[in-house]
């Protein structure tokens, strides 16, 4: 797809709405004056589709050339790298598990990221963020895992779940200017989960399906299910899962996650997180200096990696689908024969398997 055509996809947004209450619109205008560096705040101030197009022209994702598939072994190698990359991004957005903390302190988390992201994007592209994560590892390796888990989770909560500004309202409906959660976009995402045979685990609370941690988990699970289908030699199901990946990534994830990841990774937001506590909890001077390591560096590094991954996946999933249609089920079954599901025990997951169409 030519870049000009892709750009138009991002500019067209049928979900833009405006506030019925003028006072609410005024409140958001005031927030824009305070936090102009956050895309989601700008999105909440978009009045119509024309204004949306103007906004995204300044922030359009940098679509990356896909990794080319050369046969069944190459296809399997790229697919497993995609699966692993989405899994690690998902883990970074959800409640911090003790498994993740231990892997981070032992260096295994960084090695895993280097393996999957390096395969997809090239090590030179990801090394800066891996070096940042290595500084985090060295800074906090002396802490007991349980203590570091609490500190990283407190930071994640402050960024995503706190109701004191600034924070990130990490929902597709917010970033795409629908002005509400549990609206049209949320319903669309929920229906796509159902098509793939998943529902949101109600025991985890009444979570909107279009939240970033759920959408990234969903992509990981779609790829994991595709791997299982190829191992069984089930070509029809594997292709259906690939088509669902393409639909979800191109029509949902890619339409907003790059903007959210950019918000997460911005220097202004890092300083804003410190300022909102007036130095009682976080030292504003540390957060203002990039040479000093703080807990937020973990999430900001993952934000940069996440952004690069989505920018790749928009075209990569198309490359995978076209290649899979040309390869035989027998070749792919052999190529995936040694692949095993990623271990999720101990992780904070949200989607439950129910059975479905794909």
C-alpha positions as CSV (number, residue, x, y, z in Angstrom):
1,X,0.0,0.0,0.0
2,X,1.5,3.4,-1.0
3,X,2.4,5.7,1.9
4,X,-0.1,8.3,0.7
5,X,-2.9,5.9,0.9
6,X,-1.9,4.7,4.4
7,X,-1.7,8.3,5.6
8,X,-5.3,8.8,4.5
9,X,-6.3,5.8,6.6
10,X,-5.0,7.6,9.7
11,X,-6.7,10.9,8.8
12,X,-10.1,9.3,8.4
13,X,-11.9,8.8,11.7
14,X,-15.6,8.1,11.8
15,X,-15.6,8.0,15.6
16,X,-15.0,11.7,16.3
17,X,-17.7,13.2,18.5
18,X,-18.2,16.4,20.4
19,X,-19.4,17.2,23.9
20,X,-23.1,17.9,24.5
21,X,-22.2,19.8,27.7
22,X,-20.5,23.1,26.9
23,X,-19.0,23.2,30.4
24,X,-17.4,19.9,29.8
25,X,-15.8,21.1,26.6
26,X,-14.5,24.1,28.5
27,X,-12.9,21.9,31.1
28,X,-11.1,19.9,28.4
29,X,-9.9,23.1,26.8
30,X,-8.4,24.2,30.1
31,X,-6.6,20.8,30.4
32,X,-5.2,21.3,27.0
33,X,-3.5,24.5,28.1
34,X,-1.8,22.6,31.0
35,X,-1.0,19.4,29.1
36,X,-0.6,20.2,25.4
37,X,2.2,17.5,25.1
38,X,-0.3,14.7,25.6
39,X,-2.0,13.4,22.4
40,X,-5.0,12.1,24.3
41,X,-5.7,15.5,25.7
42,X,-5.5,17.0,22.2
43,X,-7.8,14.2,21.0
44,X,-10.4,15.1,23.6
45,X,-10.4,18.7,22.2
46,X,-11.0,17.6,18.6
47,X,-14.4,18.9,17.4
48,X,-14.8,17.2,14.0
49,X,-13.1,14.9,11.4
50,X,-11.5,17.8,9.6
51,X,-9.7,18.9,12.8
52,X,-8.8,15.3,13.5
53,X,-7.0,15.0,10.1
54,X,-5.0,18.1,10.9
55,X,-4.0,16.7,14.3
56,X,-2.8,13.3,13.0
57,X,-0.8,14.8,10.1
58,X,1.6,16.0,12.9
59,X,1.7,12.7,14.6
60,X,1.3,10.0,11.9
61,X,3.1,6.8,12.7
62,X,6.4,6.1,10.9
63,X,5.4,2.9,9.1
64,X,8.3,0.5,8.9
65,X,9.2,-1.9,6.1
66,X,8.2,-5.5,6.9
67,X,10.6,-8.3,7.3
68,X,10.4,-10.4,4.2
69,X,9.5,-14.1,4.5
70,X,11.7,-16.6,2.7
71,X,10.1,-20.0,3.1
72,X,8.4,-21.9,5.9
73,X,11.3,-21.7,8.4
74,X,11.6,-18.0,7.9
75,X,7.8,-17.6,8.4
76,X,7.9,-19.5,11.7
77,X,10.9,-17.6,12.9
78,X,9.2,-14.2,12.2
79,X,5.9,-15.4,13.7
80,X,7.5,-16.5,16.9
81,X,9.4,-13.2,17.2
82,X,6.1,-11.3,16.7
83,X,4.4,-13.4,19.3
84,X,7.2,-12.9,21.8
85,X,7.4,-9.1,21.2
86,X,3.7,-8.6,21.7
87,X,3.8,-10.7,24.9
88,X,6.6,-8.6,26.4
89,X,4.9,-5.3,25.5
90,X,1.7,-6.6,27.1
91,X,3.5,-7.6,30.3
92,X,5.0,-4.1,30.6
93,X,1.5,-2.5,30.4
94,X,-0.3,-4.7,33.0
95,X,0.1,-5.1,36.7
96,X,3.8,-5.9,37.3
97,X,4.3,-9.6,37.9
98,X,7.1,-11.0,40.1
99,X,8.2,-13.1,37.2
100,X,8.9,-10.0,35.1
101,X,10.8,-8.3,37.9
102,X,13.0,-11.4,38.4
103,X,13.7,-11.7,34.7
104,X,14.5,-8.0,34.6
105,X,17.0,-8.2,37.5
106,X,18.6,-11.3,36.1
107,X,18.9,-9.8,32.6
108,X,16.6,-12.4,31.0
109,X,14.0,-9.9,30.1
110,X,16.5,-7.8,28.2
111,X,17.8,-10.9,26.4
112,X,14.3,-11.8,25.4
113,X,13.6,-8.3,24.0
114,X,16.9,-8.3,22.1
115,X,16.0,-11.7,20.5
116,X,12.5,-10.8,19.3
117,X,12.8,-7.1,18.7
118,X,16.2,-7.5,17.1
119,X,14.8,-10.1,14.7
120,X,12.0,-7.8,13.7
121,X,13.5,-4.3,13.7
122,X,17.3,-5.0,13.8
123,X,19.4,-4.7,16.9
124,X,20.7,-1.2,16.0
125,X,17.1,0.1,16.1
126,X,16.3,-1.3,19.5
127,X,19.7,-1.0,21.2
128,X,19.1,2.5,22.7
129,X,16.1,1.3,24.6
130,X,17.7,-2.0,25.7
131,X,20.6,0.1,27.0
132,X,18.1,2.2,29.0
133,X,16.6,-1.0,30.4
134,X,20.0,-2.2,31.3
135,X,20.6,1.0,33.3
136,X,17.3,0.3,35.1
137,X,18.5,-3.3,35.8
138,X,21.8,-2.1,37.3
139,X,20.1,0.6,39.3
140,X,17.6,-1.7,41.0
141,X,19.3,-5.1,40.9
142,X,20.2,-4.8,44.6
143,X,16.5,-4.5,45.7
144,X,14.5,-7.6,46.7
145,X,12.3,-8.6,43.9
146,X,9.1,-8.0,45.9
147,X,10.2,-4.4,46.7
148,X,11.0,-3.6,43.1
149,X,7.7,-5.1,42.1
150,X,5.9,-2.7,44.4
151,X,7.9,0.3,43.1
152,X,7.3,-0.6,39.4
153,X,3.7,-1.3,40.0
154,X,3.3,2.0,41.9
155,X,4.8,3.8,38.9
156,X,2.5,1.9,36.4
157,X,-0.5,2.8,38.5
158,X,0.5,6.4,38.7
159,X,0.8,6.6,34.9
160,X,-2.3,4.6,33.9
161,X,-4.8,4.2,36.8
162,X,-4.3,7.4,38.8
163,X,-7.1,10.0,38.5
164,X,-4.7,12.9,39.3
165,X,-3.4,14.7,36.2
166,X,-1.3,14.1,34.3
167,X,-1.9,10.5,33.5
168,X,-2.7,8.4,30.4
169,X,-6.2,7.3,29.7
170,X,-5.1,4.3,27.7
171,X,-8.3,3.5,25.8
172,X,-8.8,3.4,22.1
173,X,-12.0,5.3,22.4
174,X,-10.3,8.2,24.1
175,X,-7.3,8.3,21.8
176,X,-9.6,8.2,18.7
177,X,-11.7,11.1,20.0
178,X,-15.0,9.2,20.7
179,X,-15.1,11.2,24.0
180,X,-16.3,8.2,26.0
181,X,-15.4,4.7,27.1
182,X,-17.8,1.8,26.6
183,X,-19.1,3.4,23.3
184,X,-18.9,2.2,19.7
185,X,-15.2,1.5,19.6
186,X,-15.3,-0.5,22.8
187,X,-18.2,-2.6,21.4
188,X,-16.3,-3.3,18.2
189,X,-13.2,-4.5,20.1
190,X,-15.3,-6.7,22.4
191,X,-16.9,-8.3,19.4
192,X,-13.5,-9.0,17.8
193,X,-12.5,-10.7,21.0
194,X,-15.6,-12.9,20.8
195,X,-15.0,-13.8,17.2
196,X,-11.6,-15.2,18.2
197,X,-13.2,-17.0,21.2
198,X,-12.2,-14.7,24.0
199,X,-14.0,-12.7,26.7
200,X,-12.7,-10.3,29.3
201,X,-12.3,-12.0,32.7
202,X,-14.9,-10.4,34.9
203,X,-13.1,-11.5,38.0
204,X,-10.5,-8.8,37.2
205,X,-13.0,-6.1,37.4
206,X,-15.2,-4.3,34.9
207,X,-12.4,-3.4,32.4
208,X,-13.2,-1.7,29.1
209,X,-12.1,-4.1,26.4
210,X,-10.4,-1.3,24.4
211,X,-7.8,-0.7,27.1
212,X,-4.1,-1.0,26.0
213,X,-3.2,-3.9,28.1
214,X,-6.2,-5.9,26.8
215,X,-5.6,-5.1,23.2
216,X,-1.9,-6.0,23.3
217,X,-2.8,-9.3,25.1
218,X,-5.3,-10.0,22.4
219,X,-2.7,-9.6,19.6
220,X,-0.3,-11.9,21.4
221,X,-3.1,-14.5,21.9
222,X,-4.1,-14.4,18.2
223,X,-0.5,-15.1,17.2
224,X,-0.2,-17.9,19.8
225,X,-3.4,-19.4,18.5
226,X,-2.1,-19.2,14.9
227,X,1.1,-21.0,16.0
228,X,-1.0,-23.8,17.5
229,X,-3.1,-24.1,14.3
230,X,0.0,-24.5,12.1
231,X,1.4,-27.1,14.5
232,X,-1.9,-29.1,14.0
233,X,-1.7,-28.6,10.2
234,X,-5.0,-26.6,10.4
235,X,-4.4,-24.2,7.5
236,X,-7.9,-22.9,7.4
237,X,-7.9,-21.8,11.0
238,X,-4.4,-20.4,10.8
239,X,-5.3,-18.2,7.9
240,X,-8.5,-17.1,9.6
241,X,-6.5,-16.0,12.6
242,X,-4.0,-14.2,10.4
243,X,-6.9,-12.3,8.8
244,X,-8.2,-11.4,12.2
245,X,-4.8,-10.2,13.2
246,X,-4.7,-8.0,10.1
247,X,-8.1,-6.6,10.8
248,X,-7.4,-5.9,14.5
249,X,-3.9,-4.4,14.0
250,X,-4.8,-2.2,10.9
251,X,-8.2,-1.1,12.0
252,X,-7.7,-0.8,15.8
253,X,-4.2,-1.1,17.4
254,X,-2.3,0.8,14.8
255,X,-4.9,3.6,14.8
256,X,-4.0,4.7,18.3
257,X,-1.3,2.7,20.1
258,X,1.5,4.7,18.4
259,X,0.1,7.9,19.9
260,X,-0.3,6.4,23.4
261,X,3.2,5.0,23.3
262,X,4.5,8.4,22.2
263,X,2.7,10.0,25.2
264,X,4.2,7.4,27.5
265,X,7.8,7.9,26.2
266,X,7.7,11.7,26.1
267,X,10.1,13.7,28.3
268,X,7.4,16.3,29.2
269,X,5.2,13.5,30.6
270,X,8.1,12.2,32.7
271,X,8.5,15.6,34.3
272,X,4.8,15.9,34.7
273,X,4.6,12.7,36.7
274,X,7.0,14.1,39.2
275,X,5.4,17.5,39.3
276,X,2.0,16.3,40.2
277,X,3.2,15.0,43.5
278,X,5.2,18.2,44.2
279,X,8.3,16.2,45.1
280,X,6.7,14.4,48.0
281,X,7.1,11.0,46.3
282,X,9.2,11.7,43.2
283,X,12.2,14.0,43.0
284,X,11.4,16.4,40.1
285,X,15.1,17.1,39.5
286,X,15.7,13.4,38.9
287,X,12.8,13.1,36.5
288,X,14.0,16.1,34.6
289,X,17.5,14.7,34.1
290,X,17.8,12.0,31.5
291,X,21.1,10.8,32.9
292,X,19.5,9.7,36.2
293,X,17.6,6.4,36.4
294,X,14.1,6.3,37.8
295,X,11.4,3.6,37.8
296,X,9.6,5.3,34.9
297,X,12.5,4.6,32.6
298,X,11.3,1.0,32.4
299,X,7.9,2.0,31.1
300,X,9.3,4.7,28.8
301,X,11.8,2.3,27.2
302,X,9.0,-0.2,26.6
303,X,6.8,2.6,25.2
304,X,9.5,3.3,22.6
305,X,9.8,-0.4,21.7
306,X,6.0,-0.7,21.6
307,X,5.7,2.2,19.3
308,X,8.2,0.7,16.9
309,X,6.5,-2.6,17.0
310,X,3.1,-1.2,16.0
311,X,4.7,0.8,13.3
312,X,6.2,-2.4,11.9
313,X,3.1,-4.6,12.4
314,X,0.8,-2.5,10.2
315,X,2.6,-3.8,7.1
316,X,4.2,-6.9,8.6
317,X,0.9,-8.7,9.2
318,X,0.1,-8.2,5.5
319,X,3.4,-9.7,4.6
320,X,2.7,-12.7,6.8
321,X,-0.8,-13.3,5.3
322,X,0.5,-13.1,1.8
323,X,3.3,-15.5,2.6
324,X,1.1,-18.0,4.5
325,X,-1.2,-18.2,1.5
326,X,1.7,-19.4,-0.7
327,X,3.2,-21.9,1.8
328,X,1.9,-25.4,2.3
329,X,0.4,-26.5,5.6
330,X,2.8,-29.5,5.7
331,X,5.9,-27.2,5.4
332,X,4.6,-24.9,8.1
333,X,3.6,-27.7,10.4
334,X,7.1,-29.0,10.3
335,X,8.5,-25.5,10.8
336,X,6.4,-24.9,13.9
337,X,6.8,-28.5,15.3
338,X,9.2,-27.5,18.1
339,X,7.3,-24.3,19.1
340,X,5.7,-24.3,22.5
341,X,3.3,-21.8,24.0
342,X,4.8,-19.1,26.1
343,X,4.3,-19.6,29.9
344,X,1.7,-17.3,31.3
345,X,1.5,-18.7,34.9
346,X,2.1,-15.9,37.3
347,X,1.2,-13.2,34.8
348,X,-1.7,-10.8,35.1
349,X,-3.8,-11.8,32.1
350,X,-7.3,-10.6,31.3
351,X,-8.7,-12.7,28.4
352,X,-10.4,-16.1,28.9
353,X,-10.9,-18.7,26.2
354,X,-14.5,-19.5,25.4
355,X,-14.4,-20.9,21.8
356,X,-15.2,-18.9,18.7
357,X,-15.3,-18.6,14.9
358,X,-11.6,-18.2,14.1
